[in-house]
Amino acid sequence: MVRAYLFLLVMLAGPVLAQSSASPATANNKPEAQTSAANLPAAPVTGSPISELGTAYENSIKLLQNRFRIDYTVDEITLVFFREYGSIPVVLVRPDGSKIFQSQADGEELLWYDTATYDMVTIKHPMPGPWQAVGQVLQGSRVMVLSDLVLHADPLPNVIFSGEILKQTAYLTNGGQPIDYSEFRDVVDLSIDFISTNNPNYENFGAATETIARFEDNGKGLDEKPLDGTFTGQFNLAVAAGEWKPVFSVTTPMFSREQVDPNIVLYPNPISIKVDIDGGGPGYHKLLIDADRQHVDMKSLLIDGKIRYPNGDVQNFSLTELSNDIREFMIISYDYGIFRVKLTAYGNTVDGRDFILDVPEYSFLLEQPELENLAPALDENGNPILTPEGTPVMMDSASSDGTAGQQSTSEEKLAALDSAMADKALTESPVDNPTPITEEMSTGELVMWIVGLNGALVILGGGLIWFLMRTPKEKQPKSKDKGKGDNSAKVVSDDAGIIDLDMPKDN
C-alpha cells in the first residue's frame, strides 16, 4: 500500500449556509440529504486520498459537519482539528459507526496530541470510507486536506557577520500553495539552527549547534503583521565566526521537516575599537572606531553607543557624520578604574546590503599612578637591609635598574640609614618633646577588677539588709497543756503587771 502522510485541518472560514434552511420544505428534505450522502460517493479531490463529503448545505447541518472520506490506499494519516478554547478533545466516528476517543490512544496504532485549542491525531491503517469528527470545533469551519508541507525561507546573504542582527522571513506551502490559515501557527514551530562544519581552518571548529532564531507570526519584534501567513525570524548572530550549515526546521507534535541550505561563512565582527589614553588632551581619552574596509562601506557607517565609567555613570553618544575617516569620540577622564564601551553599528556592505551589528563590549583600565616608586634596599648579598625595628629600608627604585652590580654598596646604605636616624634623634629630643608613658591595663586585670567590685557591692548590700532586719521582738505569753483532762493554770500579764492566781475551775 502507498504510505502517505496527510494532514486534515478543520480551519476557521466563512460558512456557506443555505438561505432557505429555516423553511419547512428544507426541514423535510434532511433525511433525503442524509440518504444521498450515505449512498453516493463524494467527488474526490484530485490527487488526494482524502475528500470532503457532502455539499455546502449538508455540511451546514450539525450532525453532518466535519465529515471526510479516507481512500483505501492510505496506510497512515494525521488529522488536525481546531476547536473552541478549553473544550474537550473531539471524537472520531469510523465508517462502521464505532468511535475513537482520546483515551484510546496506545502510542502505536493511534497517536493523539491535544491542547486547549486543537487535536492532532495519527491513525495507522485507517478504515476506508466516510469519517466524521464530533466535538466543539470552530463555528463555520470546513474540512481541508494538507499534503507535502514545505517551508520556504529567504536565502541568507553571501556576506554575513558575527554579531549581526538580521531579519528573515518564511512561509509554508501545501502542495505548492501558500497556507494562510491563522490557526495553523499554533500547530507548527519554525526555527533555524547553525551546525558547525568542523572545518579546522575556522574558529568554530568543534562548536556546538546553535539555535539562531524562531519564526513568529504574532506581529511582535520584527514581524510586520500578525496572522498574515508570513513568519518572521530575528537573527542575533552572537556566535563564533566560521563556516556553518543553516538548517530550517518545521516541527509539529507528530512530525518534523527540515530544509538544509548550502554552507555559509560567518565573517568576524568588522568593527574594531581602540583607545588612546590622554590622546584628547589633558583630561580626555580618544576613542577610535574603525571597520573592515574590505566588507564595509566606511562612508555609510553610523555609531550608537554608551560608555560606563568606573563610578557607574553612563554616557550615551552617537556618531552620525558620514565620512571615510576613522570615527573619534572624546571620553572624559575624571576617575581611575575600568571604562566599558558598548556599540551598535549601522551601515552598508560593499555590495550595498544594509546591516545592523551588535559590537562586543570593549573595556580598558586606567590605573592610578603611584605617589612613590620605592623598593627595598638590598645588601651586597641581595638580602633586604632591615632597620633596628625589623622593617626593610626603602629606596627610590628609579636610582637603580634592579641589578646587584649597579646598586649602591651596603656601607653607603647603612651610612644613609645612620644619618636619617641621627636627624630623627635631633628633631625628636626626649627632653624637648617629653612623651607621657601610659600603661595599658590588660584584659585579665580589667576582668578581675570588675568581679571584685561586684562582689564587694553584693556583700555590702547583704550586710545592710541583715542589720535592718535585726530588731528585738516582745515576748509573747505561752500556755502549756499538761494533759487532755488536766486543767492548766493561766498566767496572764496585763499592762499593770498583776498576776492572776485563781485556781482552775472544775469541769
ABEGO torsion letter per residue (X at the ends): XBBBBBBBBBBBBBBBBBAAAABAAAAAAAAAAAAAAAABBBBBBBGBABBBBEBAAAAABAAABGBBBBBAABABBBBBBBBBBGBBBBBBBBAAGBBBBAAABAGAABBBBBBAABBBBBBBGBBBEBBBBBEBBBBGBBBBBBBGBBBBBBBBBABBBBGBBBBBBBBBBBGGBBBABAAAAAABBBBBBBBBAGBAABAABGBBBBBABBBBBAGBEABABBGAGBBBBBBBBBBBBEBBBBBBBBBBAABBBBBBBBBBBBBBBABBBBBBBGAAEBGBBBBBBBBBAAABBAAABBBBBBBBBAAGBBBBBBBABBBABBBBBBBBBABBEBBBBBBBBBEBBAAGBBBBBBBBBBBBBBBBBBABBBBBBBBAAGBBBBBAAGBBBBBBAAABAGBAAABBBAAAAAAAAAAAAAAAAAABBAAABBBBBBBBBBAAAAAAAAAAAAAAAAAAAAAAAAAAABBBBBBBBBBBBAEAABBBBBBBBBAAGBBBABBBBBX
